[in-house]
Amino acid sequence: MSKQAFQDSYPAEFSHCYGCGRDNPHGLQLKSYWHLSADKEHTIAHFTPKPYHTGGVPDNAYGGLIASLLDCHGTASAAAAAYKAQGRDMGTAPILRFVTASLSVDFLRPTPMENKLTILGEVIQLEGRKATVKLSLSTNDQLCATGTMIAVALK
Ligand SMILES: CCCCCCCCCCCCCCCC(=O)SCCNC(=O)CCNC(=O)[C@H](O)C(C)(C)COP(=O)(O)OP(=O)(O)OC[C@H]1O[C@@H](n2cnc3c(N)ncnc32)[C@H](O)[C@@H]1OP(=O)(O)O
């Protein structure tokens, strides 16, 4: 299985996203991959917050950062699952790209700043142009946030 990040297969015109665009030097440049565990096929990404990603107090990450990480990992996971369902490698034509139609986030506990964050995704439904993605963000084995996304493939 390819170890290329999903986002690195996006065409150049789709590579400017603040959350995951490889051509956005001011962005988060999130990278997502397949992650095979014993029981399920997930997608995974990691991100280590910088001190300026803090929320109200320096120890904790800003909620908007958490939502951004789930957002970009979710749409990338939807695209990867759609390519896989069609038996195609990511990035092959015709290009499949998803945007966020809805995203709900539950912030379960404050997210500490000093550690690497793990973002997991699971595409639980793929129907027509619509993907439903379950998301989570954890650190030090502590679940900090969960999310549900509806992503829609661009026409
Ligand atoms: C800024 C855009 C740039 C685009 C080019 C770049 C793209 C590649 C760059 C990748 C970089 C990463 C991106 C990071 C993730 C973002 O941050 S994306 C930016 C934030 N999101 C947006 O700006 C999206 C704005 N919304 C829209 O453009 C349109 O509403 C949508 C989502 C494309 C849907 O419109 P549409 O194509 O007319 O589709 P529509 O027929 O209404 O709906 C299709 C299906 O989705 C369902 N659906 C639509 N909306 C919803 C909803 N809110 N809740 C539930 N279901 C819904 C419909 O019910 C329908 O379902 P079925 O009837 O087929 O079962």
PDBQT file of the ligand as one rigid body, heavy atoms in Angstrom, charges set to zero:
ROOT
HETATM    1  C1  LIG A 201     -14.228  26.157  -0.622  1.00  0.00    +0.000 C 
HETATM    2  C2  LIG A 201     -14.586  25.117  -1.642  1.00  0.00    +0.000 C 
HETATM    3  C3  LIG A 201     -13.455  24.834  -2.584  1.00  0.00    +0.000 C 
HETATM    4  C4  LIG A 201     -13.646  23.730  -3.535  1.00  0.00    +0.000 C 
HETATM    5  C5  LIG A 201     -12.411  23.359  -4.354  1.00  0.00    +0.000 C 
HETATM    6  C6  LIG A 201     -11.354  22.668  -3.547  1.00  0.00    +0.000 C 
HETATM    7  C7  LIG A 201     -11.670  21.276  -3.205  1.00  0.00    +0.000 C 
HETATM    8  C8  LIG A 201     -10.477  20.419  -2.847  1.00  0.00    +0.000 C 
HETATM    9  C9  LIG A 201      -9.598  21.006  -1.812  1.00  0.00    +0.000 C 
HETATM   10  C10 LIG A 201      -9.376  20.105  -0.678  1.00  0.00    +0.000 C 
HETATM   11  C11 LIG A 201      -8.838  20.817   0.477  1.00  0.00    +0.000 C 
HETATM   12  C12 LIG A 201      -9.360  20.277   1.761  1.00  0.00    +0.000 C 
HETATM   13  C13 LIG A 201     -10.622  20.915   2.167  1.00  0.00    +0.000 C 
HETATM   14  C14 LIG A 201     -10.793  20.827   3.622  1.00  0.00    +0.000 C 
HETATM   15  C15 LIG A 201     -12.212  20.791   3.970  1.00  0.00    +0.000 C 
HETATM   16  C16 LIG A 201     -12.851  22.131   3.814  1.00  0.00    +0.000 C 
HETATM   17  O1  LIG A 201     -12.640  23.001   4.574  1.00  0.00    +0.000 OA
HETATM   18  S1  LIG A 201     -13.892  22.354   2.464  1.00  0.00    +0.000 SA
HETATM   19  C17 LIG A 201     -14.421  24.077   2.663  1.00  0.00    +0.000 C 
HETATM   20  C18 LIG A 201     -15.679  24.159   3.460  1.00  0.00    +0.000 C 
HETATM   21  N1  LIG A 201     -16.793  23.625   2.732  1.00  0.00    +0.000 N 
HETATM   22  C19 LIG A 201     -17.375  24.319   1.748  1.00  0.00    +0.000 C 
HETATM   23  O2  LIG A 201     -17.029  25.436   1.425  1.00  0.00    +0.000 OA
HETATM   24  C20 LIG A 201     -18.517  23.634   1.057  1.00  0.00    +0.000 C 
HETATM   25  C21 LIG A 201     -19.630  24.635   0.692  1.00  0.00    +0.000 C 
HETATM   26  N2  LIG A 201     -20.802  23.912   0.241  1.00  0.00    +0.000 N 
HETATM   27  C22 LIG A 201     -20.940  23.515  -1.042  1.00  0.00    +0.000 C 
HETATM   28  O3  LIG A 201     -20.101  23.805  -1.915  1.00  0.00    +0.000 OA
HETATM   29  C23 LIG A 201     -22.149  22.711  -1.395  1.00  0.00    +0.000 C 
HETATM   30  O4  LIG A 201     -23.181  22.953  -0.468  1.00  0.00    +0.000 OA
HETATM   31  C24 LIG A 201     -21.853  21.186  -1.436  1.00  0.00    +0.000 C 
HETATM   32  C25 LIG A 201     -21.374  20.660  -0.075  1.00  0.00    +0.000 C 
HETATM   33  C26 LIG A 201     -20.772  20.895  -2.486  1.00  0.00    +0.000 C 
HETATM   34  C27 LIG A 201     -23.107  20.407  -1.792  1.00  0.00    +0.000 C 
HETATM   35  O5  LIG A 201     -23.757  21.044  -2.853  1.00  0.00    +0.000 OA
HETATM   36  P1  LIG A 201     -24.146  20.288  -4.208  1.00  0.00    +0.000 P 
HETATM   37  O6  LIG A 201     -22.922  19.901  -4.949  1.00  0.00    +0.000 OA
HETATM   38  O7  LIG A 201     -25.154  21.125  -4.913  1.00  0.00    +0.000 OA
HETATM   39  O8  LIG A 201     -24.750  18.926  -3.705  1.00  0.00    +0.000 OA
HETATM   40  P2  LIG A 201     -26.215  18.576  -3.229  1.00  0.00    +0.000 P 
HETATM   41  O9  LIG A 201     -26.886  17.948  -4.411  1.00  0.00    +0.000 OA
HETATM   42  O10 LIG A 201     -26.904  19.717  -2.534  1.00  0.00    +0.000 OA
HETATM   43  O11 LIG A 201     -25.898  17.466  -2.128  1.00  0.00    +0.000 OA
HETATM   44  C28 LIG A 201     -25.303  16.215  -2.453  1.00  0.00    +0.000 C 
HETATM   45  C29 LIG A 201     -25.649  15.256  -1.332  1.00  0.00    +0.000 C 
HETATM   46  O12 LIG A 201     -25.059  15.754  -0.115  1.00  0.00    +0.000 OA
HETATM   47  C30 LIG A 201     -26.064  15.996   0.870  1.00  0.00    +0.000 C 
HETATM   48  N3  LIG A 201     -25.714  17.194   1.613  1.00  0.00    +0.000 N 
HETATM   49  C31 LIG A 201     -25.365  18.401   1.131  1.00  0.00    +0.000 A 
HETATM   50  N4  LIG A 201     -25.125  19.261   2.146  1.00  0.00    +0.000 NA
HETATM   51  C32 LIG A 201     -25.349  18.554   3.278  1.00  0.00    +0.000 A 
HETATM   52  C33 LIG A 201     -25.257  18.896   4.640  1.00  0.00    +0.000 A 
HETATM   53  N5  LIG A 201     -24.890  20.109   5.061  1.00  0.00    +0.000 N 
HETATM   54  N6  LIG A 201     -25.532  17.932   5.547  1.00  0.00    +0.000 NA
HETATM   55  C34 LIG A 201     -25.896  16.697   5.151  1.00  0.00    +0.000 A 
HETATM   56  N7  LIG A 201     -25.973  16.314   3.859  1.00  0.00    +0.000 NA
HETATM   57  C35 LIG A 201     -25.714  17.251   2.947  1.00  0.00    +0.000 A 
HETATM   58  C36 LIG A 201     -27.351  16.193   0.074  1.00  0.00    +0.000 C 
HETATM   59  O13 LIG A 201     -28.479  15.887   0.859  1.00  0.00    +0.000 OA
HETATM   60  C37 LIG A 201     -27.153  15.194  -1.062  1.00  0.00    +0.000 C 
HETATM   61  O14 LIG A 201     -27.403  13.905  -0.568  1.00  0.00    +0.000 OA
HETATM   62  P3  LIG A 201     -28.218  12.814  -1.428  1.00  0.00    +0.000 P 
HETATM   63  O15 LIG A 201     -29.489  13.497  -1.831  1.00  0.00    +0.000 OA
HETATM   64  O16 LIG A 201     -27.329  12.567  -2.635  1.00  0.00    +0.000 OA
HETATM   65  O17 LIG A 201     -28.358  11.665  -0.516  1.00  0.00    +0.000 OA
ENDROOT
TORSDOF 0
